[in-house]
Amino acid sequence: MDPSLQPRPVDEQLIDLLRKRDGRLTTVVLNDGRQLQVLDIAWGYDWQDTHAHVTTNCSPGAPGMSLDFFFTHEVASVVDDQGSVLYQR
């Protein structure tokens, strides 16, 4: 696989926001209305993907927090623990 054929990610700003909120409660609202409570993320890109796949609350995780999985193209908004919208698609 030629790395030059891998498209550039289009979601770097969203991943950077979630990464910087590591350890702080953040709500990720998906397009289908689900609201995920997030403390930390692990993410990656499969070959030819422009949007990351994200796993929440796994590194290091926290007792009582669910492990969730989504793609960044599914994110409608990101809200901090005070209710301020940090990101809106």
Backbone torsions as a table, in degrees:
resi	resn	phi	psi	omega
1	MET	NA	126.1	179.8
2	ASP	-83.5	114.5	-178.0
3	PRO	-58.2	-25.2	179.9
4	SER	-69.2	-14.3	178.4
5	LEU	-87.4	-9.0	178.7
6	GLN	-73.8	122.8	179.2
7	PRO	-67.9	154.0	178.6
8	ARG	-72.8	136.0	177.5
9	PRO	-60.4	145.9	178.9
10	VAL	-105.8	1.9	-173.1
11	ASP	-118.5	21.3	-175.5
12	GLU	-58.7	-36.9	-179.6
13	GLN	-64.1	-42.7	179.2
14	LEU	-67.2	-45.4	178.0
15	ILE	-61.2	-42.3	179.4
16	ASP	-62.4	-41.6	177.2
17	LEU	-60.1	-49.8	-179.2
18	LEU	-64.6	-38.9	179.0
19	ARG	-64.1	-41.7	179.9
20	LYS	-68.8	-19.2	-179.9
21	ARG	-91.1	8.2	-180.0
22	ASP	-48.8	126.2	178.4
23	GLY	90.0	-7.7	178.2
24	ARG	-113.7	134.8	-178.1
25	LEU	-61.5	126.3	-178.3
26	THR	-134.9	139.9	176.3
27	THR	-104.0	124.3	174.2
28	VAL	-104.3	119.1	179.0
29	VAL	-100.2	124.7	-179.1
30	LEU	-92.6	163.2	-179.1
31	ASN	-56.1	-30.4	-178.8
32	ASP	-84.4	4.4	177.2
33	GLY	95.6	-12.8	177.9
34	ARG	-61.5	142.3	177.0
35	GLN	-117.6	117.2	-177.1
36	LEU	-103.8	130.0	175.7
37	GLN	-88.5	123.2	-170.4
38	VAL	-125.4	131.4	172.1
39	LEU	-110.4	-30.3	178.7
40	ASP	-156.6	162.1	-179.5
41	ILE	-134.1	155.2	164.5
42	ALA	-126.1	138.6	-175.2
43	TRP	-143.1	164.3	177.5
44	GLY	-168.8	173.2	179.6
45	TYR	-126.2	131.7	171.7
46	ASP	-84.4	165.1	-178.5
47	TRP	-54.3	128.2	177.4
48	GLN	75.5	4.4	176.6
49	ASP	-81.8	140.6	173.2
50	THR	-104.5	-11.2	177.5
51	HIS	-117.9	137.8	-177.6
52	ALA	-77.4	153.6	165.0
53	HIS	-96.0	139.4	-173.0
54	VAL	-127.1	133.6	172.0
55	THR	-113.8	133.2	-175.7
56	THR	-104.8	154.0	170.2
57	ASN	55.6	42.4	-177.3
58	CYS	-121.1	-12.0	-174.2
59	SER	-146.3	84.7	13.8
60	PRO	-94.2	-7.4	-176.8
61	GLY	79.1	176.2	179.9
62	ALA	-152.5	145.8	178.0
63	PRO	-56.7	135.6	177.7
64	GLY	84.6	-7.9	179.2
65	MET	-93.2	133.7	-179.3
66	SER	-78.4	150.4	174.3
67	LEU	-90.8	119.3	-178.1
68	ASP	-124.8	162.6	-177.8
69	PHE	-138.1	135.0	175.7
70	PHE	-155.5	168.2	171.9
71	PHE	-104.6	147.0	-176.0
72	THR	-63.6	-24.6	177.8
73	HIS	-69.9	-9.5	178.1
74	GLU	-89.6	-7.0	-173.8
75	VAL	-81.3	124.2	175.7
76	ALA	-91.6	-40.3	179.4
77	SER	-159.7	163.6	175.6
78	VAL	-129.3	129.9	-174.3
79	VAL	-126.9	136.1	178.6
80	ASP	-81.4	178.4	-175.3
81	ASP	-71.6	-6.2	175.9
82	GLN	-99.8	-2.3	179.2
83	GLY	92.8	6.0	178.8
84	SER	-81.4	133.4	178.0
85	VAL	-77.8	120.5	-179.2
86	LEU	-97.6	-23.0	-178.1
87	TYR	-152.0	136.9	176.5
88	GLN	-141.5	128.4	178.0
89	ARG	-77.9	NA	NA
